[in-house]
Amino acid sequence: MHIPPIRCEGNGVFLFQGPGYAGDMTQLLELRSKQWNLLVAPFPKRVLIAIAHLAHLTPLTVLDCGRRFDSSTVARAARGRQEIIDRIHVQRSFTCFEAAKLLEQKRLEATPVVALDFLSTFYDENVKIAARKFLLENSLHHFRRLGRCAGLAVSVYAPAKMDDDSTALFERLQSAAPALSVYVLPENANPQPNLF
């Protein structure tokens, strides 16, 4: 697996994105105290690599809301060093109710928090939109609370099916974020090589 060059400065991880991304060094995860940051990224693998490299600096908590945490990717990025892997505490949620509950129960600590694919459980059409909006507003309150300590980064991916409800949730989260980083592939980029 090719791992792009990474530079750690302060409480952020800077990950070189390579061709197709604007700029030479792109800040992928920024964890600043006193605010939370929203990351809209096309591929979770780069976020997982950044999480592994951030664990070199500090213990951290990952709230895996979209079943995107791949421990083998993180272990490879940490080069198999168990002491680095042990610094990452993962908590999983499978519904928007569980995601909101994880945030509510998370105490203020000196440990940064990364919420991975946060909105994926909120896109569940089996939950009434009023309940999803209420839980999102409650989550935004907890984002502000948790961001005041060691820092909070929230990653999301645009909904696969852009219906009105999913779009409204996605836009509400974007509008509430004090810091927003959007990473997009150029139109001519092909994420999967042709086999033939």
C-alpha positions as CSV (number, residue, x, y, z in Angstrom):
1,M,0.0,0.0,0.0
2,H,1.4,3.4,-0.9
3,I,1.2,5.8,1.9
4,P,1.5,9.5,1.0
5,P,4.0,11.7,2.9
6,I,2.6,13.1,6.1
7,R,3.7,16.0,8.2
8,C,2.5,16.5,11.8
9,E,2.4,20.1,13.1
10,G,0.8,21.2,16.3
11,N,-2.5,19.3,16.7
12,G,-3.0,18.8,12.9
13,V,-2.0,16.2,10.5
14,F,-1.0,17.4,7.0
15,L,-1.4,14.7,4.4
16,F,-0.1,15.1,0.8
17,Q,-3.0,14.4,-1.4
18,G,-1.0,14.0,-4.7
19,P,-2.3,14.8,-8.2
20,G,-5.9,15.9,-8.3
21,Y,-5.9,17.9,-5.2
22,A,-5.4,21.6,-5.0
23,G,-2.2,22.7,-3.3
24,D,0.9,20.9,-2.4
25,M,0.2,20.1,1.2
26,T,-3.4,19.8,2.2
27,Q,-4.4,19.8,5.8
28,L,-6.7,16.8,6.3
29,L,-7.4,16.7,10.0
30,E,-7.2,19.8,12.0
31,L,-7.9,19.5,15.7
32,R,-7.8,22.9,17.3
33,S,-9.1,23.6,20.8
34,K,-12.0,26.0,21.1
35,Q,-13.7,24.8,17.9
36,W,-14.8,21.8,15.9
37,N,-14.0,21.2,12.2
38,L,-16.0,19.6,9.5
39,L,-14.2,17.6,6.8
40,V,-16.1,16.6,3.6
41,A,-14.0,14.0,1.9
42,P,-14.6,11.6,-0.9
43,F,-12.7,8.6,0.4
44,P,-12.5,7.4,4.1
45,K,-9.1,5.7,3.6
46,R,-7.2,9.0,3.7
47,V,-9.0,10.0,6.9
48,L,-8.1,6.6,8.4
49,I,-4.4,7.2,7.5
50,A,-4.5,10.6,9.1
51,I,-6.1,9.1,12.2
52,A,-3.2,6.7,12.5
53,H,-0.6,9.4,12.1
54,L,-2.4,11.6,14.6
55,A,-2.2,8.8,17.1
56,H,1.6,9.1,16.9
57,L,1.1,12.5,18.7
58,T,-1.7,11.9,21.1
59,P,-4.3,9.4,22.2
60,L,-7.6,10.0,20.5
61,T,-11.2,8.8,20.3
62,V,-12.9,7.8,17.1
63,L,-16.7,7.8,16.9
64,D,-17.4,5.4,14.0
65,C,-20.8,6.3,12.8
66,G,-20.8,4.8,9.3
67,R,-18.9,1.5,9.9
68,R,-16.0,3.1,8.0
69,F,-13.2,2.4,10.6
70,D,-11.0,-0.2,9.0
71,S,-8.5,-1.4,11.6
72,S,-6.3,-3.0,8.9
73,T,-5.8,0.3,7.1
74,V,-5.0,2.0,10.4
75,A,-2.6,-0.7,11.4
76,R,-0.8,-0.5,8.1
77,A,-0.6,3.3,8.4
78,A,0.8,2.9,11.9
79,R,3.3,0.4,10.5
80,G,2.0,-2.3,12.8
81,R,3.3,-0.5,15.9
82,Q,0.9,-1.7,18.7
83,E,1.6,1.2,21.0
84,I,0.3,3.6,18.3
85,I,-2.8,1.4,17.6
86,D,-3.5,1.2,21.3
87,R,-3.8,5.0,21.5
88,I,-6.9,4.9,19.3
89,H,-10.2,4.3,21.2
90,V,-13.1,3.4,18.8
91,Q,-16.8,3.7,19.7
92,R,-19.4,2.6,17.1
93,S,-22.9,3.6,16.5
94,F,-25.4,2.0,14.1
95,T,-28.3,4.4,14.3
96,C,-28.6,8.2,14.5
97,F,-30.0,7.7,18.0
98,E,-26.8,5.9,19.1
99,A,-24.6,8.5,17.4
100,A,-26.3,11.3,19.3
101,K,-26.1,9.2,22.5
102,L,-22.3,8.7,22.0
103,L,-21.8,12.4,21.7
104,E,-24.0,13.1,24.8
105,Q,-22.1,10.6,26.9
106,K,-18.6,11.7,25.8
107,R,-17.0,13.6,28.6
108,L,-14.7,16.6,28.2
109,E,-11.2,15.3,28.2
110,A,-7.8,16.3,26.9
111,T,-8.2,13.7,24.1
112,P,-9.1,14.8,20.6
113,V,-12.2,13.3,19.0
114,V,-12.8,12.3,15.4
115,A,-16.4,11.5,14.4
116,L,-16.0,9.3,11.3
117,D,-18.8,9.5,8.6
118,F,-21.1,11.2,11.1
119,L,-24.2,11.7,8.9
120,S,-24.4,8.2,7.5
121,T,-26.8,7.0,10.2
122,F,-28.9,10.2,9.8
123,Y,-29.6,9.3,6.2
124,D,-31.7,6.3,7.3
125,E,-35.2,6.9,5.8
126,N,-36.8,4.6,8.3
127,V,-36.4,7.3,11.0
128,K,-38.8,10.2,10.6
129,I,-37.1,13.4,9.4
130,A,-38.3,15.4,12.4
131,A,-36.4,13.0,14.7
132,R,-33.3,13.1,12.6
133,K,-33.3,16.9,12.5
134,F,-33.8,17.0,16.3
135,L,-30.9,14.6,16.9
136,L,-28.7,16.6,14.5
137,E,-29.4,19.8,16.4
138,N,-28.7,18.1,19.7
139,S,-25.4,16.7,18.1
140,L,-24.4,20.2,17.0
141,H,-24.7,21.3,20.7
142,H,-22.3,18.5,21.7
143,F,-19.9,19.3,18.8
144,R,-19.5,22.8,20.3
145,R,-19.1,21.3,23.8
146,L,-16.5,18.7,22.8
147,G,-14.7,21.2,20.5
148,R,-13.9,23.4,23.4
149,C,-11.4,20.9,24.8
150,A,-8.7,19.1,22.8
151,G,-10.4,19.5,19.5
152,L,-13.0,17.7,17.4
153,A,-13.0,16.8,13.7
154,V,-16.2,15.5,12.0
155,S,-15.9,13.8,8.7
156,V,-18.9,13.3,6.4
157,Y,-19.5,12.1,2.9
158,A,-22.1,13.5,0.6
159,P,-25.2,11.3,0.6
160,A,-25.3,8.6,-2.1
161,K,-28.9,9.4,-2.8
162,M,-29.5,13.2,-2.7
163,D,-33.1,13.4,-1.6
164,D,-34.5,16.6,0.0
165,D,-34.2,15.3,3.5
166,S,-30.6,14.1,3.2
167,T,-29.6,17.3,1.4
168,A,-31.2,19.4,4.2
169,L,-29.2,17.5,6.9
170,F,-26.0,17.7,5.0
171,E,-26.4,21.5,4.4
172,R,-27.4,22.1,8.0
173,L,-24.2,20.4,9.2
174,Q,-22.1,22.4,6.7
175,S,-23.7,25.7,7.7
176,A,-23.1,25.1,11.4
177,A,-19.4,24.2,11.1
178,P,-17.0,26.9,12.3
179,A,-14.3,25.5,10.0
180,L,-15.0,23.5,6.8
181,S,-12.6,21.6,4.6
182,V,-14.0,20.1,1.4
183,Y,-11.9,17.7,-0.7
184,V,-13.1,16.8,-4.2
185,L,-11.5,14.8,-6.9
186,P,-11.2,16.6,-10.3
187,E,-13.8,15.5,-12.9
188,N,-11.2,13.7,-15.0
189,A,-9.9,11.6,-12.0
190,N,-10.8,7.9,-12.1
191,P,-10.6,6.5,-8.5
192,Q,-10.5,2.9,-9.8
193,P,-8.2,1.9,-12.6
194,N,-9.6,0.1,-15.6
195,L,-9.0,-3.7,-15.6
196,F,-9.0,-4.1,-19.3
